[in-house]
């Protein structure tokens, strides 16, 4: 709705600003969950959340307000960014769930998230479909 009200340039600018703020909160969130203790769980969850946030924010910085629509009426880069934002939320919840089980889970969560990201990027590069 916002591109129709404020225009695509303003919308993309605000998305990028909010993405940078998301990077900041991704570094604060693990600290709040683990109450500042310096356990391995905290360090792995912090690294995982920053990795996933950087992956998502990267899609915001490749958006182009003059991008051509594809045959289905979608902007491919914007559709990809939307898909990645949905996957970002799921991966953050998955990592938080695993991290709540202790040190071993805090290692498994980011590894699993990284494997899902690699698979998604590989499928996207092979097919060009933003929703893989």
TAQUI-V984177 format. One record per residue. N is the residue number from 1. RES is the residue in three letters. PHI is phi in whole degrees, 0 to 359 (999 if undefined). PSI is psi as a letter, one per 20 degrees, with the letter a starting at -180 (NA if undefined). Layout:
N:RES:PHI:PSI / N:RES:PHI:PSI
This chain:
1:UNK:999:h / 2:UNK:297:h / 3:UNK:300:h / 4:UNK:287:h / 5:UNK:265:g / 6:UNK:257:i / 7:UNK:96:q / 8:UNK:293:h / 9:UNK:298:g / 10:UNK:296:g / 11:UNK:297:g / 12:UNK:294:h / 13:UNK:301:g / 14:UNK:294:h / 15:UNK:299:g / 16:UNK:292:h / 17:UNK:297:g / 18:UNK:295:h / 19:UNK:295:g / 20:UNK:295:h / 21:UNK:295:h / 22:UNK:297:h / 23:UNK:299:g / 24:UNK:296:g / 25:UNK:290:h / 26:UNK:292:h / 27:UNK:273:h / 28:UNK:275:h / 29:UNK:306:g / 30:UNK:299:h / 31:UNK:297:g / 32:UNK:292:h / 33:UNK:294:g / 34:UNK:264:j / 35:UNK:54:k / 36:UNK:81:j / 37:UNK:285:q / 38:UNK:263:l / 39:UNK:279:r / 40:UNK:297:h / 41:UNK:301:g / 42:UNK:297:g / 43:UNK:295:g / 44:UNK:291:h / 45:UNK:293:h / 46:UNK:297:g / 47:UNK:297:g / 48:UNK:295:g / 49:UNK:293:h / 50:UNK:292:h / 51:UNK:298:g / 52:UNK:292:h / 53:UNK:294:g / 54:UNK:297:h / 55:UNK:300:g / 56:UNK:290:g / 57:UNK:296:h / 58:UNK:302:h / 59:UNK:292:h / 60:UNK:287:h / 61:UNK:275:i / 62:UNK:260:i / 63:UNK:293:q / 64:UNK:230:p / 65:UNK:290:i / 66:UNK:258:j / 67:UNK:296:p / 68:UNK:284:q / 69:UNK:281:q / 70:UNK:274:a / 71:UNK:294:h / 72:UNK:267:i / 73:UNK:87:j / 74:UNK:249:q / 75:UNK:271:o / 76:UNK:304:g / 77:UNK:292:h / 78:UNK:291:h / 79:UNK:295:g / 80:UNK:296:g / 81:UNK:298:g / 82:UNK:298:g / 83:UNK:297:g / 84:UNK:296:h / 85:UNK:295:h / 86:UNK:292:g / 87:UNK:293:h / 88:UNK:303:g / 89:UNK:300:g / 90:UNK:298:g / 91:UNK:292:h / 92:UNK:295:g / 93:UNK:295:h / 94:UNK:297:g / 95:UNK:294:h / 96:UNK:295:h / 97:UNK:297:g / 98:UNK:294:g / 99:UNK:294:h / 100:UNK:290:i / 101:UNK:270:i / 102:UNK:118:a / 103:UNK:299:g / 104:UNK:296:g / 105:UNK:294:h / 106:UNK:289:i / 107:UNK:274:g / 108:UNK:294:g / 109:UNK:304:g / 110:UNK:295:h / 111:UNK:295:g / 112:UNK:297:g / 113:UNK:298:g / 114:UNK:297:g / 115:UNK:295:h / 116:UNK:294:h / 117:UNK:295:g / 118:UNK:298:g / 119:UNK:297:g / 120:UNK:297:g / 121:UNK:294:h / 122:UNK:295:g / 123:UNK:298:g / 124:UNK:295:g / 125:UNK:291:h / 126:UNK:283:g / 127:UNK:260:h / 128:UNK:77:j / 129:UNK:281:p / 130:UNK:291:i / 131:UNK:255:l / 132:UNK:236:NA
